[in-house]
Structure formats: structure tokens, C-alpha cells
Amino acid sequence: MKLAEGSDVQTACCAVGISDATYYNWRRRFGGMGRAKLSEFRDLEKENARLKKIVAELELDKLILKESLNHPKPRA
């Protein structure tokens, strides 16, 4: 909004509390995307986070099973 009003990048970034380097990184990353692409990108990020959580849980289960196999069993 600030840039549309005629402010320069540094002033606009300072007004919203980000560095101009952050602005240029975001512009490079998201600059050519329309609403549909941004929505798809967000959905993919959510799906990626969900899958990472599943992998972490499976890895934990695997470690628990390995530990239980190495634990000595009591004799009756």
C-alpha cells in the first residue's frame, strides 16, 4: 500500500516494520504469483507440514520399537 502511494521501498518497509532485504526476498519469492498460485502455495505448505509431522511420529515409533527390542526380557 505504501509503495502504491508513492513511497520508496526503504520508507515503506520501515513503516511496516520489516527490512528492505526482507521485502526483496519476498518479492523474488512471491512476486509473479497471482491469488490462485498463492493459495496453492499455502495449501502445499500446509500439506508439507502435515507430512513432516507424520514422518516425525513414525520415526519416534521406530525408535521406541528398536529400544524395546534391545531391552532385556525378565525370566520367569
SEMI-179929 format. One line per field, with one value per atom (N, C-alpha, C, O): residue number from 1; chain; atom name; x negated, y, z. Coordinates in Angstrom, 3 decimals, decimal comma. Layout:
N
k = [NUM;...]
c = [A;...]
a = [CA;...]
east = [X;...]
north = [Y;...]
up = [Z;...]
END
This chain:
76
k = [1;1;1;1;2;2;2;2;3;3;3;3;4;4;4;4;5;5;5;5;6;6;6;6;7;7;7;7;8;8;8;8;9;9;9;9;10;10;10;10;11;11;11;11;12;12;12;12;13;13;13;13;14;14;14;14;15;15;15;15;16;16;16;16;17;17;17;17;18;18;18;18;19;19;19;19;20;20;20;20;21;21;21;21;22;22;22;22;23;23;23;23;24;24;24;24;25;25;25;25;26;26;26;26;27;27;27;27;28;28;28;28;29;29;29;29;30;30;30;30;31;31;31;31;32;32;32;32;33;33;33;33;34;34;34;34;35;35;35;35;36;36;36;36;37;37;37;37;38;38;38;38;39;39;39;39;40;40;40;40;41;41;41;41;42;42;42;42;43;43;43;43;44;44;44;44;45;45;45;45;46;46;46;46;47;47;47;47;48;48;48;48;49;49;49;49;50;50;50;50;51;51;51;51;52;52;52;52;53;53;53;53;54;54;54;54;55;55;55;55;56;56;56;56;57;57;57;57;58;58;58;58;59;59;59;59;60;60;60;60;61;61;61;61;62;62;62;62;63;63;63;63;64;64;64;64;65;65;65;65;66;66;66;66;67;67;67;67;68;68;68;68;69;69;69;69;70;70;70;70;71;71;71;71;72;72;72;72;73;73;73;73;74;74;74;74;75;75;75;75;76;76;76;76]
c = [A;A;A;A;A;A;A;A;A;A;A;A;A;A;A;A;A;A;A;A;A;A;A;A;A;A;A;A;A;A;A;A;A;A;A;A;A;A;A;A;A;A;A;A;A;A;A;A;A;A;A;A;A;A;A;A;A;A;A;A;A;A;A;A;A;A;A;A;A;A;A;A;A;A;A;A;A;A;A;A;A;A;A;A;A;A;A;A;A;A;A;A;A;A;A;A;A;A;A;A;A;A;A;A;A;A;A;A;A;A;A;A;A;A;A;A;A;A;A;A;A;A;A;A;A;A;A;A;A;A;A;A;A;A;A;A;A;A;A;A;A;A;A;A;A;A;A;A;A;A;A;A;A;A;A;A;A;A;A;A;A;A;A;A;A;A;A;A;A;A;A;A;A;A;A;A;A;A;A;A;A;A;A;A;A;A;A;A;A;A;A;A;A;A;A;A;A;A;A;A;A;A;A;A;A;A;A;A;A;A;A;A;A;A;A;A;A;A;A;A;A;A;A;A;A;A;A;A;A;A;A;A;A;A;A;A;A;A;A;A;A;A;A;A;A;A;A;A;A;A;A;A;A;A;A;A;A;A;A;A;A;A;A;A;A;A;A;A;A;A;A;A;A;A;A;A;A;A;A;A;A;A;A;A;A;A;A;A;A;A;A;A;A;A;A;A;A;A;A;A;A;A;A;A]
a = [N;CA;C;O;N;CA;C;O;N;CA;C;O;N;CA;C;O;N;CA;C;O;N;CA;C;O;N;CA;C;O;N;CA;C;O;N;CA;C;O;N;CA;C;O;N;CA;C;O;N;CA;C;O;N;CA;C;O;N;CA;C;O;N;CA;C;O;N;CA;C;O;N;CA;C;O;N;CA;C;O;N;CA;C;O;N;CA;C;O;N;CA;C;O;N;CA;C;O;N;CA;C;O;N;CA;C;O;N;CA;C;O;N;CA;C;O;N;CA;C;O;N;CA;C;O;N;CA;C;O;N;CA;C;O;N;CA;C;O;N;CA;C;O;N;CA;C;O;N;CA;C;O;N;CA;C;O;N;CA;C;O;N;CA;C;O;N;CA;C;O;N;CA;C;O;N;CA;C;O;N;CA;C;O;N;CA;C;O;N;CA;C;O;N;CA;C;O;N;CA;C;O;N;CA;C;O;N;CA;C;O;N;CA;C;O;N;CA;C;O;N;CA;C;O;N;CA;C;O;N;CA;C;O;N;CA;C;O;N;CA;C;O;N;CA;C;O;N;CA;C;O;N;CA;C;O;N;CA;C;O;N;CA;C;O;N;CA;C;O;N;CA;C;O;N;CA;C;O;N;CA;C;O;N;CA;C;O;N;CA;C;O;N;CA;C;O;N;CA;C;O;N;CA;C;O;N;CA;C;O;N;CA;C;O;N;CA;C;O;N;CA;C;O;N;CA;C;O;N;CA;C;O;N;CA;C;O;N;CA;C;O]
east = [-0,828;0,000;-0,870;-0,596;-1,913;-2,786;-3,487;-3,656;-3,896;-4,555;-3,592;-3,982;-2,336;-1,334;-1,068;-0,680;-1,277;-1,074;-2,244;-2,171;-3,341;-4,482;-5,693;-6,686;-5,661;-6,825;-7,905;-7,614;-9,164;-10,220;-10,226;-9,581;-10,947;-10,938;-11,418;-10,802;-12,504;-13,073;-12,094;-11,936;-11,447;-10,484;-9,272;-8,798;-8,774;-7,608;-7,915;-7,093;-9,089;-9,475;-9,633;-9,217;-10,221;-10,395;-9,030;-8,854;-8,077;-6,743;-6,008;-5,235;-6,237;-5,550;-6,414;-5,959;-7,658;-8,497;-9,264;-9,546;-9,609;-10,449;-11,657;-11,649;-12,690;-13,866;-13,618;-12,770;-14,354;-14,186;-14,699;-14,238;-15,654;-16,124;-14,994;-14,847;-14,197;-13,046;-12,050;-11,513;-11,810;-10,902;-11,379;-10,593;-12,662;-13,180;-13,166;-12,936;-13,409;-13,310;-11,877;-11,650;-10,909;-9,507;-9,110;-8,391;-9,581;-9,247;-9,804;-9,126;-11,054;-11,656;-10,892;-10,693;-10,469;-9,808;-8,352;-7,906;-7,613;-6,177;-5,752;-4,560;-6,684;-6,357;-5,478;-4,569;-5,709;-4,955;-3,708;-3,027;-3,393;-2,258;-0,960;-0,908;0,076;1,408;2,077;1,463;3,322;4,052;4,156;4,003;4,414;4,565;3,263;3,278;2,145;0,847;0,494;-0,032;0,780;0,506;1,343;0,854;2,607;3,481;2,954;2,920;2,549;1,996;0,701;0,464;-0,125;-1,379;-1,122;-1,793;-0,159;0,186;0,703;0,350;1,545;2,056;0,925;0,915;-0,022;-1,161;-2,033;-2,547;-2,200;-2,965;-2,273;-2,938;-0,943;-0,192;-0,331;-0,540;-0,213;-0,347;-1,752;-1,919;-2,747;-4,125;-4,327;-4,976;-3,783;-3,892;-3,203;-3,718;-2,039;-1,310;-2,128;-2,208;-2,734;-3,529;-4,794;-5,207;-5,405;-6,586;-6,233;-7,007;-5,058;-4,609;-4,410;-4,788;-3,825;-3,611;-4,939;-5,095;-5,899;-7,220;-7,890;-8,506;-7,781;-8,378;-7,745;-8,449;-6,423;-5,741;-6,159;-6,366;-6,283;-6,708;-8,153;-8,486;-8,992;-10,381;-10,447;-11,239;-9,626;-9,567;-9,086;-9,645;-8,047;-7,561;-8,660;-8,814;-9,418;-10,507;-11,568;-12,063;-11,916;-12,915;-12,416;-13,187;-11,148;-10,570;-10,614;-10,962;-10,266;-10,307;-11,732;-11,957;-12,690;-14,084;-14,547;-15,222;-14,177;-14,575;-13,948;-14,602;-12,712;-12,046;-12,656;-12,660;-13,165;-13,814;-15,160;-15,564;-15,840;-17,160;-17,062;-18,062;-15,892;-15,698;-15,671;-14,948;-16,449;-16,432;-15,072;-14,440;-14,648;-13,365;-13,560;-14,506;-12,671;-12,818;-12,510;-11,651;-13,227;-12,981;-11,992;-12,042;-11,092;-10,043;-10,443;-9,663]
north = [-1,191;0,000;1,252;2,207;1,241;2,414;2,675;3,825;1,590;1,767;2,316;3,116;1,890;2,384;3,874;4,583;4,345;5,755;6,614;7,840;5,985;6,747;6,740;7,391;6,036;5,948;5,101;4,249;5,342;4,452;3,182;3,123;2,184;0,866;0,957;0,382;1,670;1,736;2,388;1,905;3,464;4,147;3,266;3,178;2,612;1,743;0,570;0,207;-0,014;-1,142;-0,708;-1,421;0,436;0,962;1,208;0,964;1,687;1,990;0,731;0,786;-0,401;-1,638;-2,539;-3,593;-2,129;-2,839;-4,023;-4,967;-3,995;-5,054;-4,405;-3,206;-5,195;-4,653;-4,665;-5,408;-3,846;-3,831;-5,131;-5,529;-5,803;-7,104;-8,131;-8,948;-8,081;-8,980;-8,716;-9,649;-7,442;-7,083;-7,682;-8,286;-7,518;-8,031;-9,556;-10,139;-10,207;-11,679;-12,134;-13,066;-11,473;-11,816;-11,534;-12,318;-10,414;-10,050;-11,085;-11,486;-11,515;-12,521;-13,845;-14,537;-14,180;-15,466;-15,474;-16,451;-14,409;-14,384;-13,373;-13,266;-12,627;-11,505;-11,829;-11,057;-12,936;-13,244;-14,060;-14,442;-14,336;-15,204;-14,412;-13,312;-14,995;-14,432;-15,050;-15,833;-14,701;-15,231;-16,754;-17,412;-17,306;-18,762;-19,471;-20,468;-18,961;-19,580;-19,451;-20,390;-18,292;-18,116;-19,066;-19,627;-19,249;-20,163;-21,593;-22,336;-21,966;-23,306;-23,484;-24,545;-22,451;-22,493;-22,694;-23,502;-21,966;-22,117;-23,520;-24,120;-24,045;-25,401;-26,419;-27,353;-26,235;-27,153;-27,047;-28,056;-25,845;-25,686;-26,384;-27,017;-26,280;-26,966;-28,477;-29,182;-28,968;-30,412;-30,887;-31,963;-30,100;-30,445;-30,518;-31,440;-29,563;-29,575;-30,803;-31,427;-31,150;-32,332;-33,602;-34,464;-33,715;-34,898;-34,970;-36,056;-33,824;-33,819;-34,299;-35,019;-33,898;-34,336;-35,853;-36,517;-36,397;-37,840;-38,575;-39,582;-38,073;-38,714;-38,668;-39,650;-37,558;-37,440;-38,439;-39,066;-38,592;-39,551;-40,984;-41,793;-41,298;-42,642;-42,909;-44,017;-41,908;-42,053;-42,316;-43,143;-41,623;-41,839;-43,258;-43,929;-43,708;-45,078;-46,090;-47,081;-45,842;-46,740;-46,802;-47,882;-45,660;-45,634;-46,363;-47,062;-46,211;-46,904;-48,409;-49,154;-48,860;-50,295;-50,840;-51,930;-50,093;-50,533;-50,652;-51,613;-49,664;-49,683;-50,866;-51,489;-51,180;-52,304;-53,637;-54,582;-53,734;-54,969;-55,161;-56,295;-54,093;-54,180;-54,308;-54,600;-54,097;-54,174;-55,641;-56,429;-56,037;-57,443;-57,828;-57,055;-59,038;-59,528;-60,296;-61,073;-60,080;-60,811;-62,294;-62,672;-63,120;-64,578;-64,981;-64,496;-65,866;-66,295;-67,509;-67,994]
up = [0,000;0,000;0,000;-0,727;0,814;0,906;-0,427;-0,833;-1,110;-2,397;-3,435;-4,286;-3,368;-4,303;-4,084;-5,013;-2,852;-2,535;-2,966;-2,883;-3,435;-3,928;-3,025;-3,349;-1,908;-1,022;-1,675;-2,514;-1,283;-1,766;-0,918;0,129;-1,371;-0,723;0,721;1,618;0,945;2,298;3,279;4,400;2,878;3,740;4,012;5,145;2,960;3,110;4,040;4,882;3,885;4,736;6,185;7,099;6,393;7,755;8,402;9,596;7,621;8,151;8,609;9,565;7,941;8,322;9,201;9,645;9,455;10,410;9,862;10,600;8,578;8,004;7,344;7,063;7,097;6,414;4,910;4,415;4,202;2,752;2,136;1,066;2,803;2,321;2,369;1,460;3,441;3,557;2,434;1,835;2,156;1,062;-0,252;-0,982;-0,556;-1,829;-1,876;-2,935;-0,738;-0,702;-0,970;-1,742;-0,328;-0,558;-2,000;-2,619;-2,529;-3,905;-4,879;-5,825;-4,638;-5,509;-5,414;-6,413;-4,191;-3,972;-4,439;-5,041;-4,172;-4,426;-5,481;-5,766;-6,072;-6,941;-8,129;-8,435;-8,811;-10,011;-9,770;-10,722;-8,521;-8,216;-8,143;-7,592;-8,708;-8,546;-7,333;-6,607;-7,117;-5,960;-5,993;-4,964;-7,159;-7,266;-6,901;-6,180;-7,395;-7,105;-5,627;-5,030;-5,034;-3,605;-2,763;-1,783;-3,143;-2,423;-2,543;-1,562;-3,743;-3,961;-3,162;-2,585;-3,133;-2,393;-0,905;-0,262;-0,358;1,069;1,359;2,375;0,458;0,644;0,635;1,437;-0,271;-0,331;0,919;1,402;1,441;2,683;3,848;4,668;3,933;4,991;4,853;5,841;3,624;3,381;3,735;4,309;3,400;3,717;5,225;5,719;5,953;7,418;8,002;8,930;7,457;7,930;7,695;8,570;6,515;6,198;7,053;7,458;7,327;8,192;9,589;10,220;10,071;11,397;11,411;12,376;10,359;10,267;10,268;10,958;9,492;9,437;10,810;11,224;11,511;12,843;13,808;14,600;13,750;14,625;14,298;15,203;13,015;12,622;13,049;13,471;12,940;13,372;14,874;15,325;15,641;17,086;17,401;18,268;16,692;16,883;16,576;17,290;15,520;15,137;16,231;16,555;16,798;17,872;19,110;19,768;19,433;20,590;20,380;21,295;19,183;18,893;18,951;19,476;18,417;18,473;19,921;20,292;20,732;22,133;22,860;23,696;22,562;23,231;22,814;23,604;21,601;21,168;21,863;22,119;22,165;22,806;24,320;24,976;24,883;26,330;26,746;26,137;27,781;28,202;28,789;29,509;28,459;28,931;30,260;30,386;31,246;32,525;32,340;31,543;33,091;33,005;34,059;35,189;33,697;34,613;35,407;36,227]
END
